[in-house]
């Protein structure tokens, strides 16, 4: 598939998936524009395994160089490259995009808000966990009963430097004797946090099963009205968690078929 064809498929998939989250996005050249000044940018995934991978950046204020852009990559499975790309975008939307929509809307519909004591000064918005594979109910149940991010806090803290906004992706699963655990902060693998994730007692079964989660961490100033990149068009976290109906921290999970990391 040619680069422009790949871009067309990815952008159409972004429009479709964001509509499922109640957001109207439209393709405008190299980006997909959303409500206010939000947008989704696409960049070519490096490496030989890029056929089913997407690299997507959620832009919080288009047109401003110092505005936060939350980048994340995802991979999808399928029979054709188009199907793989569409499934990769669906995985991104289920976890990462849902988190960013919750950051804007603050209604508790797409994620949970909390302030982990183990990460002083940081606010967290956790989107749904996408759990897929065989026997995924056990892993989903474990995720609904455990707060993963606080358990990783000592290993995460050294990576939370620089900008006041960080995207944290967690990928875990596999099967007994062949498991995988990876934590990425702003797209970069954190070896210490990945090791801490692997050490947790999440269930390993005899058949393959995985989970993907995304958390946005920000300081009180990171996404405030005075912060770079905010134009007042959309509400964002300012001084504390949103007042939302409690559903239990990290309790949301969604089954995802034919998708990947």
TILUM-892308 format. One record per residue (C-alpha): residue number from 1; y, x, z. Coordinates in pm, whole numbers. Layout:
<recs>
REC   num       yy       xx       zz
REC   NUM        Y        X        Z
...
</recs>
This chain:
<recs>
REC   num       yy       xx       zz
REC     1        0        0        0
REC     2      341      136      -96
REC     3      604      194      175
REC     4      818     -101       62
REC     5      515     -328       56
REC     6      424     -218      409
REC     7      780     -282      523
REC     8      779     -629      368
REC     9      455     -722      545
REC    10      577     -589      880
REC    11      914     -764      856
REC    12      760    -1098      757
REC    13      518    -1065     1048
REC    14      804     -993     1290
REC    15      986    -1308     1175
REC    16      672    -1516     1221
REC    17      581    -1375     1563
REC    18      933    -1400     1702
REC    19      944    -1764     1594
REC    20      638    -1821     1814
REC    21      849    -1689     2102
REC    22     1126    -1934     2019
REC    23     1349    -1673     1853
REC    24     1496    -1708     1502
REC    25     1490    -1375     1319
REC    26     1573    -1312      954
REC    27     1523    -1011      728
REC    28     1844     -828      643
REC    29     1776     -510      451
REC    30     1604     -250      665
REC    31     1617     -453      988
REC    32     1519     -798     1108
REC    33     1819     -966     1270
REC    34     1784    -1191     1572
REC    35     2010    -1398     1800
REC    36     2339    -1240     1905
REC    37     2336     -869     1823
REC    38     1961     -821     1867
REC    39     1740     -687     1591
REC    40     1405     -524     1524
REC    41     1395     -196     1335
REC    42     1089      -51     1162
REC    43     1002      313     1110
REC    44      709      470      932
REC    45      421      556     1164
REC    46      333      926     1138
REC    47      -14     1065     1093
REC    48     -313      988      878
REC    49     -410      681     1082
REC    50      -86      498     1004
REC    51     -244      229      785
REC    52     -288      -19     1070
REC    53       -7      106     1293
REC    54      348      -20     1333
REC    55      644      144     1506
REC    56      899     -119     1608
REC    57     1228      -79     1789
REC    58     1390     -375     1964
REC    59     1765     -322     1931
REC    60     1972     -473     2212
REC    61     2305     -445     2028
REC    62     2296     -374     1659
REC    63     2574     -154     1526
REC    64     2640       43     1843
REC    65     2502      396     1853
REC    66     2474      412     2232
REC    67     2298       76     2269
REC    68     1945       78     2416
REC    69     1664       58     2161
REC    70     1317       -4     2301
REC    71     1058      156     2072
REC    72      688       83     2087
REC    73      389      132     1859
REC    74       90      -93     1812
REC    75     -224      -94     1601
REC    76     -422     -379     1451
REC    77     -766     -431     1305
REC    78     -858     -624      993
REC    79    -1029     -619      657
REC    80     -718     -526      460
REC    81     -411     -317      534
REC    82     -196     -629      530
REC    83     -420     -793      788
REC    84     -414     -482     1005
REC    85      -34     -468      998
REC    86        1     -838     1076
REC    87     -235     -807     1372
REC    88      -48     -499     1496
REC    89      279     -693     1495
REC    90      107     -979     1676
REC    91      -11     -740     1948
REC    92      342     -599     1981
REC    93      491     -948     2000
REC    94      239    -1069     2259
REC    95      328     -792     2502
REC    96      641     -593     2418
REC    97      855     -849     2235
REC    98      769    -1114     2493
REC    99      903     -881     2762
REC   100     1229     -823     2574
REC   101     1276    -1195     2515
REC   102     1232    -1251     2889
REC   103     1492     -982     2958
REC   104     1738    -1185     2751
REC   105     1650    -1537     2865
REC   106     1561    -1474     3233
REC   107     1368    -1801     3259
REC   108     1031    -1670     3371
REC   109      865    -1820     3065
REC   110      759    -1492     2903
REC   111      737    -1252     3195
REC   112      773    -1176     3565
REC   113     1072    -1013     3737
REC   114     1032     -797     4044
REC   115     1162     -488     4220
REC   116      875     -253     4304
REC   117      936      -92     4643
REC   118      751      214     4519
REC   119     1018      266     4248
REC   120     1343      241     4446
REC   121     1645      154     4238
REC   122     1443       17     3948
REC   123     1396     -343     3835
REC   124     1090     -443     3635
REC   125     1022     -713     3380
REC   126      650     -745     3300
REC   127      537     -938     2995
REC   128      193    -1090     2936
REC   129     -117     -874     2928
REC   130     -312     -895     2603
REC   131     -681     -874     2693
REC   132     -936     -857     2413
REC   133    -1296     -765     2349
REC   134    -1628     -874     2500
REC   135    -1634    -1026     2845
REC   136    -1258     -995     2880
REC   137    -1243    -1252     3161
REC   138    -1334     -992     3425
REC   139    -1060     -753     3320
REC   140     -810    -1037     3289
REC   141     -897    -1159     3637
REC   142     -853     -809     3780
REC   143     -511     -778     3619
REC   144     -408    -1115     3763
REC   145     -494     -993     4113
REC   146     -352     -641     4108
REC   147       -7     -491     4067
REC   148      -71     -198     3836
REC   149      280      -56     3806
REC   150      340       11     4179
REC   151        5      191     4197
REC   152      128      431     3928
REC   153      472      484     4083
REC   154      426      840     4219
REC   155      310      959     3877
REC   156      577      761     3690
REC   157      883      866     3886
REC   158      919     1215     3727
REC   159      932     1051     3382
REC   160     1210      808     3473
REC   161     1498     1041     3390
REC   162     1787     1021     3148
REC   163     1865      670     3025
REC   164     1879      378     3272
REC   165     1628      178     3064
REC   166     1265      274     3004
REC   167      977      103     2829
REC   168      634      160     2985
REC   169      318       72     2792
REC   170      -23       63     2958
REC   171     -350       56     2765
REC   172     -682       48     2947
REC   173    -1041      -49     2886
REC   174    -1346       58     2693
REC   175    -1676       35     2875
REC   176    -1863      208     3156
REC   177    -1899      577     3074
REC   178    -1660      552     2780
REC   179    -1332      422     2915
REC   180     -974      492     2814
REC   181     -651      479     3010
REC   182     -312      565     2863
REC   183       42      523     2990
REC   184      337      586     2761
REC   185      696      607     2881
REC   186      945      558     2597
REC   187      662      625     2355
REC   188      553      954     2511
REC   189      219      987     2688
REC   190      246     1054     3063
REC   191      -65     1252     3151
REC   192      -11     1206     3525
REC   193       38      829     3500
REC   194     -258      799     3261
REC   195     -481      981     3509
REC   196     -360      752     3788
REC   197     -437      447     3575
REC   198     -787      576     3500
REC   199     -848      625     3874
REC   200     -790      256     3951
REC   201    -1093       32     4005
REC   202    -1048     -202     3709
REC   203    -1385     -335     3589
REC   204    -1585     -138     3335
REC   205    -1858     -341     3172
REC   206    -2140     -262     2932
REC   207    -1947     -389     2631
REC   208    -1609     -292     2492
REC   209    -1302     -465     2633
REC   210     -938     -357     2650
REC   211     -601     -464     2785
REC   212     -245     -385     2680
REC   213       63     -438     2898
REC   214      432     -361     2864
REC   215      695     -327     3136
REC   216     1069     -274     3095
REC   217     1226      -76     3379
REC   218     1601      -66     3428
REC   219     1851       28     3694
REC   220     2103     -229     3816
REC   221     2356      -78     3575
REC   222     2116      -23     3289
REC   223     2151     -366     3130
REC   224     2459     -495     3310
REC   225     2756     -643     3122
REC   226     2939     -311     3163
REC   227     2653     -104     3032
REC   228     2662       46     2682
REC   229     2509     -189     2430
REC   230     2587     -517     2604
REC   231     2841     -745     2439
REC   232     2799    -1050     2661
REC   233     2611    -1242     2391
REC   234     2286    -1266     2584
REC   235     2212    -1276     2959
REC   236     2037     -970     3099
REC   237     1933     -845     3446
REC   238     2232     -737     3653
REC   239     2171     -696     4026
REC   240     1832     -842     4102
REC   241     1528    -1030     3983
REC   242     1581    -1356     3800
REC   243     1535    -1676     3995
REC   244     1224    -1805     3825
REC   245      923    -2008     3917
REC   246      668    -1767     4064
REC   247      347    -1729     3871
REC   248      217    -1421     4047
REC   249      311    -1068     3951
REC   250      135     -943     3640
REC   251      -56    -1269     3631
REC   252       -3    -1363     3270
REC   253     -266    -1265     3020
REC   254     -347    -1372     2669
REC   255     -660    -1325     2468
REC   256     -604    -1141     2142
REC   257     -862    -1124     1867
REC   258     -897     -870     1591
REC   259     -619     -660     1731
REC   260     -588     -313     1876
REC   261     -374      -77     2076
</recs>
